[in-house]
Amino acid sequence: MVNSMLVNATGKYVSTQPTTTGTSNQSNNNLYITTAAIPFIILVVIVICVVHYKRKRKCQSITTNTKEEDYTENEDNIISRSCVQLEQLTLAPPQLPEKRFSQRRSKHSFQMSTFTVLDISLQELLKNGKRGCFYKAKLRRGNCKGHKLVTCKIIKNGVSWKKMQGEIFIMKKLGYHNNVLQLLDWNIVQEPHMLIMEYAGLGTLKTFLRTNRAQLSTNKNLQRLLALAAYYIGLGMEYIASKMIIHQDLALRNIMVIRFPQECKITEFGLARVVSNPMFRNSKKSTKSGVPLRWYPPEYFKSNTYSFPSDVWSYGILLWELQTLGCAPYPEMENVEAVVFGICSGYRMRKPSECREEIYRVMKWCWADIPEQRPSFSDIVRHLDTIVEDDNDYVRVFINEERYQMSHQTPTTNQASVLTASSAEG
């Protein structure tokens, strides 16, 4: 103890042992840093695991979507087992409180409907969709904007209020176009919720082509008729795109027919959305079960995106459906996993047997792997307009040649007798 102490100038002892305070503080700081870092590292590991798990689930949800069969099943079978029976459609009280409805109604100016299901006679099921059943219907009293016969969509249970609002808002925004099914009225206050649209008595274009396949197959003007239908549907999609609306569910089953081929009308806007940027090219879209995978483009599976060029891809699939008179796309694929893998790997469907080369070129144009290399609907309409005009010129020449041949052919016995009789009367 004495050796480690010295006397300073004041006569007090001072310790000569080295101080350890600085070293202890440094060790404590290192301990604090290590202790604080451990929870952070654990949190990072958890986040990485969660992200990996979600991505895995996402891939599984895309490739194992069993609900997709509803889009490719024979529509006759779907109609025969409709989930909504006419006699079961009875009036029910509103699901939502009146206060909540009035707040939401003011946002998009939704008026109270003057019609309920009791005012409508549902006569025939036209289409069983994912979110609703389409019926041929007749109003029991009065008319709806001049229409006595209407198409009535009964919305299925499980469709959210927001989805119903969105579909009505988009159809109101579209207004009237010759190739878009017009919304006349709606009732989403009382169950069953319903939309009232203009009458499309021939049902869906898919059902129309399948039902009349035998007759159409022997029609010498079939390719001209199909080109006209494609042209008018293209006009409808050009109009929809001009309103900054992406459809997201374009397929033959969602085209209603009033008069073939001139009045083929686009419907089913349950997945549609409005975008505000005219230069819009790409937007994230959450993966959901039940989307029509056979009509969706590769960018949806690769980066979970859907944009205006994605609707163009679906239009190319619709052209293929038209040319096969209602066949399901990718018939050579055994399951949905094979379809998704094929689309992402660059596989494209072969030209249908009776399809013209110029129409198949439009399909392949729509199926460009890079979205920016696909045409706009205005480009498609201009291209199809040229094809339709050439067809009309061919028909006019063909008719004129037939008339010329008839006027110069030798009269048959019956014709000669008619001519003799007419001359005698003269």
BAFI-822703 format. One line per field, with one value per residue (C-alpha): residue in one letter; y, z, x. Coordinates in steps of 0.2 Angstrom, whole numbers, plus 2048, in hexadecimal, padded with zeros to 3 digits. Example, Ala and Ser with C-alpha at 12.3 -4.5 7.8 and 13.67 -1.06 7.14 Angstrom:
BEGIN
residuo <- c(A  S);
y <- c(7EA  7FB);
z <- c(827  824);
x <- c(83E  844);
***
This chain:
BEGIN
residuo <- c(M  V  N  S  M  L  V  N  A  T  G  K  Y  V  S  T  Q  P  T  T  T  G  T  S  N  Q  S  N  N  N  L  Y  I  T  T  A  A  I  P  F  I  I  L  V  V  I  V  I  C  V  V  H  Y  K  R  K  R  K  C  Q  S  I  T  T  N  T  K  E  E  D  Y  T  E  N  E  D  N  I  I  S  R  S  C  V  Q  L  E  Q  L  T  L  A  P  P  Q  L  P  E  K  R  F  S  Q  R  R  S  K  H  S  F  Q  M  S  T  F  T  V  L  D  I  S  L  Q  E  L  L  K  N  G  K  R  G  C  F  Y  K  A  K  L  R  R  G  N  C  K  G  H  K  L  V  T  C  K  I  I  K  N  G  V  S  W  K  K  M  Q  G  E  I  F  I  M  K  K  L  G  Y  H  N  N  V  L  Q  L  L  D  W  N  I  V  Q  E  P  H  M  L  I  M  E  Y  A  G  L  G  T  L  K  T  F  L  R  T  N  R  A  Q  L  S  T  N  K  N  L  Q  R  L  L  A  L  A  A  Y  Y  I  G  L  G  M  E  Y  I  A  S  K  M  I  I  H  Q  D  L  A  L  R  N  I  M  V  I  R  F  P  Q  E  C  K  I  T  E  F  G  L  A  R  V  V  S  N  P  M  F  R  N  S  K  K  S  T  K  S  G  V  P  L  R  W  Y  P  P  E  Y  F  K  S  N  T  Y  S  F  P  S  D  V  W  S  Y  G  I  L  L  W  E  L  Q  T  L  G  C  A  P  Y  P  E  M  E  N  V  E  A  V  V  F  G  I  C  S  G  Y  R  M  R  K  P  S  E  C  R  E  E  I  Y  R  V  M  K  W  C  W  A  D  I  P  E  Q  R  P  S  F  S  D  I  V  R  H  L  D  T  I  V  E  D  D  N  D  Y  V  R  V  F  I  N  E  E  R  Y  Q  M  S  H  Q  T  P  T  T  N  Q  A  S  V  L  T  A  S  S  A  E  G);
y <- c(800  80C  808  80C  81D  82D  83D  84D  85F  861  852  847  835  833  821  81C  80D  80F  815  808  814  818  805  801  80E  808  7F6  7FC  805  7F6  7EC  7F8  7F8  7E6  7E4  7F1  7E9  7D8  7DC  7E6  7D7  7CB  7D8  7D8  7C5  7C4  7D1  7C7  7B7  7C0  7C7  7B7  7AE  7BA  7B9  7A6  7A7  7B3  7A7  799  7A3  7A7  796  78C  796  789  796  79A  78B  796  7A1  792  787  784  792  787  77C  78C  793  782  783  795  79A  7A6  79F  7AA  7A5  7A8  7BB  7C3  7D5  7D7  7E6  7F0  7E9  7FA  807  816  823  819  818  82A  82F  823  828  83A  836  82F  837  826  828  81D  811  811  7FE  7EF  7DC  7DC  7E8  7DD  7CC  7C2  7B7  7AE  7AC  7B3  7B2  7AC  7B7  7B7  7C6  7C5  7BC  7C5  7C2  7C7  7D1  7DB  7E9  7E6  7F8  807  808  80C  81A  814  802  7F5  7E6  7E6  7DC  7DA  7D6  7CE  7D1  7C2  7C1  7C5  7D4  7E2  7F3  7FB  7F0  7F3  806  805  7FC  808  817  810  80C  81D  825  81B  820  81B  813  807  7F9  7FB  7F4  804  805  80B  80A  800  7FB  7F8  7FC  7EE  7DC  7D4  7E2  7E4  7EE  7F2  7F3  7F4  7E4  7D8  7C9  7BF  7BC  7BC  7BB  7AB  7A2  7A9  7A2  791  790  794  78C  780  78D  79A  78D  78B  79D  7A3  7B5  7AE  7B6  7C7  7C6  7C2  7D0  7DC  7D6  7D8  7EA  7EF  7E8  7F1  801  7FE  7FB  80B  815  80D  811  823  825  81F  80F  7FE  7F0  7E1  7D4  7D4  7C4  7BD  7B8  7CB  7D0  7D1  7D0  7DA  7D8  7CE  7D4  7E7  7E8  7DE  7E7  7E7  7E4  7DE  7EC  7E4  7E4  7F4  804  816  81D  830  831  832  82B  81C  80C  802  800  7F3  7E8  7DC  7CA  7C3  7B2  7AF  7BB  7B5  7AE  7A8  7BA  7C2  7C8  7C3  7D3  7CE  7BE  7C6  7D6  7D6  7E5  7E8  7F7  7FD  7F2  7E3  7E6  7E5  7D4  7CE  7D5  7CA  7BB  7C0  7C0  7AE  7AA  7B2  7A8  798  79C  79C  78F  792  799  78E  77D  774  779  76C  778  78A  787  782  791  79E  795  796  7A8  7AD  7A2  7AB  79E  7A4  79B  795  79C  794  78A  795  7A6  7B2  7B6  7C9  7C6  7BA  7C8  7D4  7C6  7C4  7D7  7D8  7CA  7D3  7CF  7E1  7EB  7FB  7F1  7ED  7F7  803  800  80E  806  7F5  7FE  806  7F6  7EC  7FA  7F7  7E4  7E8  7F4  7E7  7DA  7E6  7E9  7D7  7D4  7E2  7DB  7C9  7CF  7D9  7CA  7BF  7CC  7CD  7BA  7B8  7C6  7BD  7AB  7A1  7A0  78F  787  78F  7A0  79E  79A  7A9  7B4  7AE  7B0  7C2  7C7  7C0  7CA  7D9);
z <- c(800  804  7F4  7EA  7F3  7F1  7FB  7F0  7F4  800  80A  805  7FE  7EB  7E4  7D6  7D0  7BE  7BC  7B4  7B2  7A0  79B  7A5  79C  78B  790  796  785  77B  785  783  770  76F  779  76F  75E  762  762  752  749  74F  748  737  736  73A  72D  720  724  723  712  70C  712  70A  6F9  6FB  6FF  6F0  6E4  6EB  6E9  6D7  6D1  6DC  6D9  6D7  6D5  6C4  6BD  6BE  6B0  6A4  6A8  69C  69E  69B  6AA  6B4  6B0  6B4  6C6  6C9  6DB  6DB  6D8  6D3  6E0  6EE  6E9  6F7  6FF  70E  719  715  71B  720  72C  723  72A  723  712  711  714  707  6FB  6FB  6F5  6E4  6E4  6E5  6E4  6EC  6DF  6DA  6D7  6E2  6DC  6E0  6D1  6C5  6BD  6BB  6AC  6A6  6AD  6A0  6A9  6B9  6BD  6CB  6D4  6CE  6C3  6B4  6B0  6A2  6AB  6A8  6B3  6BC  6BC  6B2  6A9  6AD  6A2  694  696  69A  697  6A0  6A5  6B8  6C1  6D2  6DD  6E6  6F9  6FE  6F2  6FD  6FE  6F7  6E8  6E4  6E5  6DA  6CC  6CC  6CC  6BD  6B3  6B7  6B1  6A1  69D  68C  67E  671  676  689  693  69A  6AD  6AF  6C2  6D1  6E3  6EF  6FF  6FF  6FC  6F0  6EA  6D7  6C8  6BA  6A8  696  68F  687  683  67A  689  689  679  680  682  671  667  670  66E  65B  657  64A  641  641  63C  62B  628  61A  622  633  633  62E  63C  649  642  644  656  65A  653  65D  66D  669  668  679  681  678  680  691  690  68B  69C  6A5  6AA  6AB  6A9  6B0  6AB  698  691  686  695  699  689  688  677  671  65F  657  652  653  665  66F  680  68D  69F  6B0  6B8  6C9  6C7  6BD  6C4  6C0  6BE  6BD  6B4  6A1  6A0  6AC  6A7  6B7  6C8  6D6  6D8  6E6  6E3  6E5  6E3  6D5  6C8  6B6  6B4  6A3  69D  6A7  6A0  6A5  6AF  6BB  6C0  6C0  6C8  6CE  6C3  6B7  6AC  69B  691  69C  695  684  688  68E  67E  674  67E  67A  667  669  672  664  656  65F  662  675  679  68A  688  689  686  685  697  6A4  6B3  6B8  6BE  6AC  6A5  6B0  6AD  69A  69A  6A4  699  689  683  677  671  65F  651  651  642  639  63E  631  632  634  643  64B  649  653  661  661  661  671  679  678  688  68B  68F  686  676  676  66B  673  670  664  65A  65A  654  646  640  642  638  62A  62A  62B  61D  612  617  612  601  5FE  602  5F7  5E8  5EC  5EC  5DC  5D3  5D8  5D1  5C1  5BF  5C3  5B6  5A8  5AB  5A0  5A7  5AE  5A9  5B8  5B5  5A2  5A6  5B2  5A5  598  5A4  5A8  596  591  59F  599);
x <- c(800  80E  817  808  806  810  80F  80B  80F  801  807  7F8  7FA  7F7  7F4  800  7F6  7EF  7DD  7D0  7C1  7C4  7C6  7B6  7AB  7B1  7AD  79B  798  79D  791  783  786  786  776  76D  772  76C  759  75C  765  757  74A  753  753  741  73D  747  73E  72D  731  737  728  71C  725  723  711  70E  716  70C  6FC  6FF  704  6F8  6E8  6DB  6CD  6D3  6C9  6BA  6C0  6C3  6B5  6A7  69B  68C  691  693  682  67A  680  67D  680  672  661  653  647  653  656  64C  64D  658  65C  66C  67C  683  67D  674  681  68F  686  682  695  69B  68D  692  6A4  69E  68D  684  671  664  65E  64B  64C  64E  64E  63B  639  642  63D  64D  64A  65A  66C  678  689  68F  69E  6AB  6A2  690  683  67C  66A  65E  651  641  63B  62A  626  62B  63C  64E  654  648  64D  640  64B  65C  66B  66B  67B  678  688  68D  690  6A2  6A4  6AA  6A1  6B0  6B1  69E  6A1  6B1  6A8  699  6A5  6AE  69F  697  6A8  6A7  695  68F  699  693  69F  69E  68F  686  681  66F  66C  672  66D  67B  671  664  669  66B  676  674  679  66D  675  66F  667  673  668  675  67F  692  69C  6A4  693  68D  69C  69B  688  689  69A  693  689  698  6A5  69C  69A  6A5  6A6  6AB  6BC  6B5  6A8  6B5  6C0  6B1  6AE  6C1  6C0  6B1  6B8  6C8  6BE  6B6  6C7  6CE  6C0  6C3  6D6  6D2  6C9  6D9  6D1  6DA  6CD  6D8  6CB  6CA  6C4  6B7  6AC  6AB  6A4  691  688  679  67C  68A  697  693  68D  699  69A  6A8  6A2  6A8  6B2  6B4  6C7  6C8  6D1  6D3  6E4  6E8  6F9  6F7  709  705  70E  710  707  709  6FA  6F8  6F7  6E5  6DD  6D1  6DA  6D9  6EA  6E9  6E5  6F3  704  715  719  70B  713  725  723  710  70C  6FD  6FB  6F3  6FF  6F9  6E7  6EE  6F6  6E4  6DD  6E9  6E2  6D1  6D5  6DB  6CA  6C1  6CA  6C7  6B4  6B6  6C3  6CD  6DE  6EE  6E4  6F5  6F9  6F4  6F3  6F5  707  70B  702  70C  71C  719  714  723  72F  729  71C  70F  6FF  700  6F5  6E3  6E0  6D4  6DC  6E3  6F5  6F1  6E6  6F4  701  6F6  6F5  708  70A  6FF  70A  71A  724  729  719  720  721  70E  702  6F6  6E3  6E3  6F1  6E7  6D7  6E0  6E8  6D7  6CE  6DA  6D6  6C3  6C3  6CD  6BF  6B2  6BA  6BB  6A9  6A4  6AE  6A8  695  698  6A0  691  685  68F  68F  67C  678  683  67F  673  662  65C  64C  643  64A  646  634  633  63A  62E  620  625  628  617  60F  618);
***
